[in-house]
Amino acid sequence: MVQRLGPPEAAVSTAPYPDTWQRRTRRQSLLQWLWLAGSAAAAVWSVSALDIEWAFFQDAHEQAADLVGRMWPPRWSYLPRIVKPMIDTVHIATLGTMIAIVLSVPVAFLAARNTTANGLTWMIGRFLLVGSRSINTVIWGLLFVAIFGPGALAGVFAVAARSVGFIAKLIAEAIEEVDPGQIEAVRATGAGTLQTWWVAIVPQVMPVLIGTTIYRWDINVRESSVLGFVGAGGIGLLLYASINSFAWSQVIVILFAILVIVLASEALSAWVRKRIS
Amino acid sequence: MTTGSRAAAADAVTRAGEWRAPSLFGGPARRLAFWLAVAAYSTWAVADLNVDWSRLVRGFGRAADILVRMTPPAVGERWHILLSGMLESVQMAIASSLIGIVFALPLGLAAAANLAPRPLYLAARGIIVVGRTFHEVVIAIFFVKLFGFGPVAGLLTLAFSSAVFLGKMLAEDIENMKAGPVEAIRATGAGFWQTVVYAVAPQVLVKTLGVFIYRLDANLRHSTVVGIVGAGGIGATLSASFSRYDYDFASAILLSIAGIVAFGEWFSDWARRKLR
C-alpha cells in the first residue's frame, strides 16, 4: 500500500467552502424529519382512535390528591396480616420456576436445530416455545384458575407455563451455539445420543440455564404479586380486595411490602448471576 | 450402558481410575446438600401453600373438559368485539411506546451519572427503581382510579412503565459511552444541549432505537393484560369470557393474542437485526 502524503487531487473541490458546519446533509435531515413526522402521525392515529374521554383529565389532579390523602398515614397494623401471603407469593414464584426448569430442558432440546430429531419434532418444540411465551402469566393464571379453581396451585402452574418458554428459548439458543468439537469428541468414544447430550452439551449450556433461571425467578416474583387479581393466590388477592373496598391505607402497606420483596429478589438474583459468570 | 459397566467390572485397574465428569457442585457432599435443600424447600413451600391434592387430580379431568369445549375456537357474531379489543390493544401499545420514549429522554439523561448533577441523578434513579418494581397491572389500578375505566388508563400505564424502562436503558448506555467525543465537543465550547446532540446522541441512538423496538413488542404483550383491571384492550373481553365459561370464544381470543404477540416478536427481532 502506497502511503499518501497529501490529500488526493480529487478531494480538492472548487465549490466554495461553507461558512457554517452542518452535521447532516440536506438529504439526511429530510429523512430524519420524515421519520419523526411518521412517528408523530402513528402516535396521533393511535391516540385519536382510542376514543379518549378528555373530561377525565380535568379532575385527575383532584383524584390524585384524594388518593394520597386516603393512603396517608399507612395502616402499619395491617402488616402482620400480609406476612403469610407475601411468603406464599415467593413460594408461587419459586415452585413455578422449579417446575419450569424441569419442563424447559426437554423442550429446549426439541426446539434446538442441532439436537431435534426431525422437522416435525422441531416444529413441535417451536410451537411450545411460541405458545408459552405469547400468553402473559396473568392470562395463564385465568386459564389455570378455570382448571384447578382459585388458589395458589393455579398460580404455580401459571408461572411455570409462562417460564417454560422463556427459559427453553434461551437454552435452545445456547444449544445451537455449543462447540461442535466436544460433541464430536464424545461421540467418537462410542457414546449414545443421550450420553453425548449429557456429557458434551449439558455442561456447556449449564451457565445459561442457571443464569436464565435465576433471572426468570426474579421476574416471577414480580409477576406472582399480581396473580391474585385473577384468583391465583399470593398477595395480589389481598391487594385487589383492599382496592375494591377502598382501603387505600392498606394498599400502600401492601405496595411497600411488594417493593421490599421485589428489590430483595432482584438484588439476590443479580448477586448470584454475578457470582456464576 | 450395560456393556460399559460390564467392561468396567471386568477390568479392576480401569475401574479404580474410572473417569467421572467434574461435578458442578465441586464435591459429592455439596451436591447432596444442594439436593437436600431443594427437597426440604419444596416440601415446606408445598405444605405452606395448602395445596389441595384432590383438586389437582380433578383439575386434569377438568382441563380435558375445557380443552374439548375450547375446540373449535368460535367467534360467531362477536367478531367485532374481538376486533375492536385487539385494535385497542395494538393502538395502546404503539401510542404508549411513543409517549414513553418522549419522557424517557429527559429521564435517561437525568439518570446518567456522568451527565447529571448528583441530586438530579438520585431523584431520577429513585423514580426508575420504584417504577420498575411494580407490575403493569398494579400501576394500571392507579391510573384507572385517576382517569376512570378505559384505554386512557392503559395507555398511561404502559407509557409510564415504558418511560421508566427506556430511561433506565438509555441511562446505562450513556454511562457506558466513550468519553472522548464528549470531551472533544465540549472543547469546542459547546453548551450542555449541544454536547448532548452532537456527542451523546450519535453514540447511543442505534442502541436506543433497538431498545425502543423491543419495548414496543413488550407493550403489545402487556396491553393484553391491563384490561383485567379495566384499563382497556382485549384483556377485559378475555377475562369476561372466562368468567362466563365461554371457552370457545376465550380460545379464539387466546389464539389471536398469541398470533399478534408472535408477529410482534418476529417484527422486533427482524427490525433489531436490520439496525445492527
Chai-1 contact restraints between the chains, C-beta under 6 A:
chainA,res_idxA,chainB,res_idxB,connection_type,confidence,min_distance_angstrom,max_distance_angstrom,comment,restraint_id
A,S39,B,L98,contact,1.0,0.0,6.0,A-B,restraint_1
A,A42,B,I94,contact,1.0,0.0,6.0,A-B,restraint_2
A,A43,B,A95,contact,1.0,0.0,6.0,A-B,restraint_3
A,A43,B,L98,contact,1.0,0.0,6.0,A-B,restraint_4
A,S46,B,Q91,contact,1.0,0.0,6.0,A-B,restraint_5
A,S46,B,I94,contact,1.0,0.0,6.0,A-B,restraint_6
A,S46,B,A95,contact,1.0,0.0,6.0,A-B,restraint_7
A,V47,B,A95,contact,1.0,0.0,6.0,A-B,restraint_8
A,A49,B,Q91,contact,1.0,0.0,6.0,A-B,restraint_9
A,L50,B,Q91,contact,1.0,0.0,6.0,A-B,restraint_10
A,L50,B,P151,contact,1.0,0.0,6.0,A-B,restraint_11
A,I52,B,V152,contact,1.0,0.0,6.0,A-B,restraint_12
A,F56,B,F147,contact,1.0,0.0,6.0,A-B,restraint_13
A,F56,B,G148,contact,1.0,0.0,6.0,A-B,restraint_14
A,A60,B,L146,contact,1.0,0.0,6.0,A-B,restraint_15
A,A60,B,F147,contact,1.0,0.0,6.0,A-B,restraint_16
A,Q63,B,L146,contact,1.0,0.0,6.0,A-B,restraint_17
A,A64,B,L146,contact,1.0,0.0,6.0,A-B,restraint_18
A,H91,B,A45,contact,1.0,0.0,6.0,A-B,restraint_19
A,H91,B,D48,contact,1.0,0.0,6.0,A-B,restraint_20
A,H91,B,L49,contact,1.0,0.0,6.0,A-B,restraint_21
A,L95,B,A45,contact,1.0,0.0,6.0,A-B,restraint_22
A,V130,B,A262,contact,1.0,0.0,6.0,A-B,restraint_23
A,S134,B,A258,contact,1.0,0.0,6.0,A-B,restraint_24
A,S134,B,V261,contact,1.0,0.0,6.0,A-B,restraint_25
A,S134,B,A262,contact,1.0,0.0,6.0,A-B,restraint_26
A,N136,B,R221,contact,1.0,0.0,6.0,A-B,restraint_27
A,N136,B,V225,contact,1.0,0.0,6.0,A-B,restraint_28
A,V138,B,V225,contact,1.0,0.0,6.0,A-B,restraint_29
A,L142,B,F242,contact,1.0,0.0,6.0,A-B,restraint_30
A,A146,B,F242,contact,1.0,0.0,6.0,A-B,restraint_31
A,I147,B,G59,contact,1.0,0.0,6.0,A-B,restraint_32
A,I147,B,R62,contact,1.0,0.0,6.0,A-B,restraint_33
A,I147,B,A63,contact,1.0,0.0,6.0,A-B,restraint_34
A,F148,B,R55,contact,1.0,0.0,6.0,A-B,restraint_35
A,F148,B,G59,contact,1.0,0.0,6.0,A-B,restraint_36
A,G149,B,R55,contact,1.0,0.0,6.0,A-B,restraint_37
A,A152,B,L49,contact,1.0,0.0,6.0,A-B,restraint_38
A,L153,B,V51,contact,1.0,0.0,6.0,A-B,restraint_39
A,V199,B,A21,contact,1.0,0.0,6.0,A-B,restraint_40
A,R222,B,H135,contact,1.0,0.0,6.0,A-B,restraint_41
A,S225,B,H135,contact,1.0,0.0,6.0,A-B,restraint_42
A,V226,B,H135,contact,1.0,0.0,6.0,A-B,restraint_43
A,V226,B,V137,contact,1.0,0.0,6.0,A-B,restraint_44
A,I243,B,I141,contact,1.0,0.0,6.0,A-B,restraint_45
A,L259,B,T133,contact,1.0,0.0,6.0,A-B,restraint_46
A,V262,B,T133,contact,1.0,0.0,6.0,A-B,restraint_47
